[in-house]
Amino acid sequence: MTLSFFDQFMSPTFMGVPLMALALSLPWILYPAPSTRWLNNRLISLQGWFINRFTQQLLLPLNTGGHKWAALLASLMIFLITLNMLGLLPYTFTPTTQLSLNLGLAVPLWLATVIIGMRNQPTHALGHLLPEGTPGPLIPILIVIETISLFIRPLALGVRLTANLTAGHLLIQLIATAAFVLLPLMPAVAILTSTVLVLLTLLEVAVAMIQAYVFVLLLTLYLQENV
């Protein structure tokens, strides 16, 4: 029983072929393509309004140089939200519960922000490793600590997204199993447990959207330090 709870996080395969690529390409199929007409339907108009509002909110702390990342950050946000939301459907696989995928997204984007900072303003980028006014004996220690914290950033991005989604899926499966087992024994308790399950599912919908937003927002803050 304990092992079966974690079976949902195994990468699905069909005839020995991993279906991770199919799970990653599915979100782009669900979104309608914008047309060249002057008047669009309600779905495309709502999609465009959401992307515009999100992009404006995301780029507020950035200067003009960071606005080049608008398309990449908005696409990443929509991609992560769709993957997280699709993972809440029954009998589906959530690719963002895999730490390898999340690190594969976090490490290159974080490294790109660091490289941009080192190329455009190396003095300012290296200045983050040593706060101003640091006493002389503490300089080597602080440089080591700040360097470690810098390299931990992509790991924290990936682990945060993986841990939150994994914990939510496990809680939903545990409570659903408890409600199913208690239904013939104690129907009243099973109904109460099912109510908790519905509320937890609504919470997980919010967590799926918030965690995608936090992932992109932290990347924006890292970009702000180096642009």
N, C-alpha and C positions, 0 to 999 in steps of 0.2 A: 504493500500500500504506500509506503514512504517513497519508494522509487517511482511509482506511477505518477506521483504529483509532479515530478520533474521531467516526465516524458514529453510534456507540452513544449519544453524548451529545446528539444532535440531538433536539429535541422531535418526537414522532411526530405525524403528521397522517393523516387519512382523508378523502379527497375535498376536501382543502384546509381541513378543520376540525381545529384542534389538539386533541389528546387528553390534554392536561395535566390538565384537569378530571376526566376519567375516571380517570387514574392517581392523582390525589389522593383521589378518593372511594372507590377500591377497598379500602383498609385497613378502613374502617368496615363494609364489607359482610362481611368475613371474620370479625369478632368476633361471638360469639353474644350476643344480648340477654338481660339478666338477667330471670328470671321471678319471679312473686310466690309461688311455692311455698316451703314451708319447707325442703325438701330439693332441692338442685340436682344436676345431673349432674357428673361429674368435671371436665369441661372448664371449666364456669362456676365451679366451686369453685376450681380451680387459677388461673383468671384473677383471681378476687376476692382470693385469697391473695397473688398476685404484686403486684397493685395496692396492697393494704394495706401490704405490707412495703416496697415502693418508696416509697410516700408517707411512711411513718414515717421511713425513712432520709433522705429528701430534706428533711423539715421539721425535722430535729434542730437545725441551726444557727439557725433562725428563731424569733423570738418569736411571741406569740399573734397579733399583727396580720398577720404574713405567712402564717398558716394559711389565709387567705381564698383564696390562690392555689393551694391543694392540687389542686382539680379541674382547673384550667387546666394546671398543670405536669405532672400525671400523664397527662392526655390528650395533651399535646404529646410526652411521652416515648414513649408507646405508638405514637403516630402516626409519629414519626421512626424508631423501631425497625422498625415494619412496612414502611415505605417502603424503608429500607436493606436489609432482609432480602429483600424481594420483588425488589429490583434485582439480587440475586445469581443469580436464576433465569435460565436461557438464554432469549434472545429477549425480554427484558423491558426496560423503560425505568425508570431510576432518577431520579425528580424531584429528589432531593436532590443530584444532581450539577450542578444549575443554580444558579449564584450568585444569580440574581435571586430564586428561590424562597427560598433560605436567608436572604438579606437581607430579604426580605419578612416572614419570621418573626422575625428577630433585631431589626430596627430598631423595630417597634412595641412589642415586649415590653421592650426596653431603655429606650425612651423613656417607657414607662409607669412603670418603676421610678424614673427620674429625676424625672418629674413628681410622683410620690407623695412622694419625698424633699423636693422643693422646696415642696410644699404642707404637709406635716406638720411638718417640721423644717428650715426653710431654712438656719438658721445651721449646723447640723451637716452638711447636704449641701454647703454652700459651703466648710465647713472642710476637706473632703477636698482642695480645690485648693491648700491651703497647709499643709504639715506644721508641727507645733509646733516652735518653736526655730529657725526658719530665719533665717539672717543677713539683715540689711536689704538689702544689694546684690543678693542672690539672689532676693528675693521676686518681682519681675516675671518673671524667667526661669522660676521654678518654677511660677508660676501659668499661664504659657503652656504649659509642658510637661505639667502635670497636666490642663489643658483639652484638649489634643490627645489625650492618653491616654484621656480620658473619651469623646471622640467616636470613637476608634478601636475601642472595645469592640464595637459591633455589627458592624463590618467584620471584626474578628478572629473573631467567632462564625461569620459566614457563610463566610468564606474557609477557616477550619479544617475545617468539615464538608465543604465542596466539595472541597478539595484532598485530604483523606484518602480520600474515596470515589472521586474521579477517578483518583488514583494507583493505588489497589487494582484498579479495573476495568481500567486500562491494563496493569498487570502480569499480571493473569490472561489477558487477550487475547494479550499478547506471548508468554507461556510456552505457552499453548495452541497458538498458531500455530507456534511452534518445534517442539513435540512432533509436530504434524501433518506438518510438512515433513520432520522427521528420521526419521519412522517407516519409510518405504521405504529410506532410505539407511543409517541406523545404528539398528537396532531397540533395542539395549541402551541407547544414549543417550536414545532416545525414551521408553523405559520409566522411566528415571531422571528425565527431565524431567516425565513425567506424575505421578510421585510428588511432585516438588516442587510441581506444580500442585495436587494434592490438599491438601498441607499449606498452601499459600498460600490456598486456598479456605477452609480452616478458620480461618486467621488473619483472613481478610476477614470471616467471620461474627462473630468477636470484635470486630473493628474497627467493624463496623456497629452493634453494641450499645453499645460503649464510647463511640463518637462521639456517639450520641444521648444517652447519659447525661451526657457532658461538656457538651454544649450546654445541657441543662436545669440541670445543676449550676452552671454559670457564671451562668446567669440567676438562680438562687437566691442565689448570693453577691452579685450586684448588688442584688438585692432586700433582702438582709440589711443592706447599707450604708445603705439609704434608708427602712427601716421602723423 
